[in-house]
Amino acid sequence: QVQLVESGGGLVQPEGSLRLSCAASGMIFSIYTMGWYRQAPGKQRELVATITSSGSTNYPDSVKGRFTISRDNAKNTAYLQMNSLKPEDTAAYYCNAYTLWHNYWGQGTQVTVSS
């Protein structure tokens, strides 16, 4: 049974930093493209970052230069380092694991950026 468990969310002040983790189990982690998505209240879920099995990364302009996705295949874990956080980054953040044949989601972790 595949599980993706996010952690690391919380309340942070503007311009602060957080590091999210996504621990995967029940899957061959190294072959999956891992991604982070977020969803704010009343808005659609949107892409935050992806990293392929070969380590190629992709970010939308809204987070480029502030967020960094990484993975540790030995630990079956993906990370999202978030710096210079803004109030508009407030959302539930979800981990995603994707191949052409499978698509899995975690339960989400809340990130709130507020003074």
Salt bridges, closest charged atoms under 4 A:
GLU46 OE2 - ARG38 NE 2.63
ASP61 OD1 - LYS64 NZ 3.44
ASP89 OD1 - ARG38 NH1 2.87
ASP89 OD2 - ARG66 NH1 2.75
